[in-house]
Amino acid sequence: MIFIVQVKVMPLKDLLDPQGKAVLGGLHNLGLTQVIDVRIGKHIDLQIEASNPEDAYASADEAARKLLANSVMEIFDITLTPNH
């Protein structure tokens, strides 16, 4: 079975997000001052072939821990759905 896996990677809340601050400044320059914070992350889509959802999740978790996210600076969240 093929699973569609989405991995969302975001900077840790306690760390400065320079991209987010730059976008926030740009939005304020455009007059969108009601926006009070911006955090920039990554959205990664994976297709994983596995026999069950647990194995698909485990593969995505391993990919995120070993390559997709930097555990020192980022957190990640995994969502998976069967591909029908």
C-alpha positions as CSV (number, residue, x, y, z in Angstrom):
1,M,0.0,0.0,0.0
2,I,1.2,3.5,-0.8
3,F,0.8,6.2,1.9
4,I,1.0,9.9,1.3
5,V,3.0,11.5,4.1
6,Q,3.3,15.1,4.9
7,V,6.2,16.3,7.0
8,K,6.0,19.8,8.4
9,V,9.3,21.2,9.7
10,M,9.4,24.4,11.7
11,P,12.1,26.3,13.7
12,L,12.0,25.8,17.4
13,K,9.9,28.4,19.1
14,D,12.8,29.7,21.2
15,L,15.0,30.3,18.2
16,L,15.1,33.5,16.1
17,D,13.6,33.0,12.6
18,P,15.3,35.5,10.3
19,Q,13.2,34.6,7.3
20,G,10.0,35.0,9.4
21,K,11.2,38.4,10.7
22,A,12.0,39.6,7.2
23,V,8.6,38.5,5.9
24,L,7.0,40.2,8.9
25,G,8.8,43.4,8.1
26,G,7.7,43.2,4.5
27,L,4.1,42.6,5.5
28,H,4.2,45.7,7.8
29,N,5.7,47.7,5.0
30,L,2.6,46.7,2.9
31,G,0.4,48.0,5.6
32,L,-0.5,44.6,7.0
33,T,0.3,45.6,10.6
34,Q,-2.3,43.3,12.1
35,V,0.1,40.4,11.4
36,I,2.1,40.1,14.7
37,D,4.4,37.2,14.0
38,V,5.6,35.0,11.1
39,R,7.4,31.7,11.2
40,I,8.8,30.1,8.0
41,G,9.1,26.4,7.8
42,K,9.2,23.5,5.2
43,H,6.4,21.3,3.9
44,I,7.6,18.0,2.5
45,D,5.4,15.4,0.8
46,L,6.6,11.8,0.6
47,Q,5.0,8.8,-1.0
48,I,5.9,5.7,1.1
49,E,5.2,2.1,0.2
50,A,4.6,0.1,3.4
51,S,2.4,-2.8,4.5
52,N,0.6,-0.7,7.2
53,P,0.3,2.8,8.5
54,E,2.7,2.1,11.4
55,D,5.5,1.1,9.1
56,A,4.9,4.1,6.9
57,Y,5.0,6.4,9.9
58,A,8.2,4.8,11.1
59,S,9.8,5.4,7.8
60,A,8.8,9.0,7.7
61,D,9.9,9.5,11.2
62,E,13.3,8.1,10.4
63,A,13.6,10.3,7.3
64,A,12.7,13.4,9.3
65,R,15.1,12.6,12.2
66,K,18.0,11.7,9.9
67,L,17.7,14.1,7.0
68,L,14.6,16.4,6.7
69,A,14.8,18.2,10.1
70,N,17.8,19.5,12.1
71,S,16.9,18.4,15.7
72,V,19.1,21.2,17.2
73,M,17.0,24.0,15.5
74,E,13.8,22.4,14.2
75,I,10.8,20.3,15.2
76,F,8.7,18.3,12.8
77,D,5.1,16.9,12.6
78,I,4.1,13.9,10.5
79,T,0.6,13.3,8.9
80,L,-0.1,10.3,6.7
81,T,-3.1,9.1,4.7
82,P,-3.5,6.0,2.6
83,N,-3.4,6.7,-1.2
84,H,-6.6,5.2,-2.6
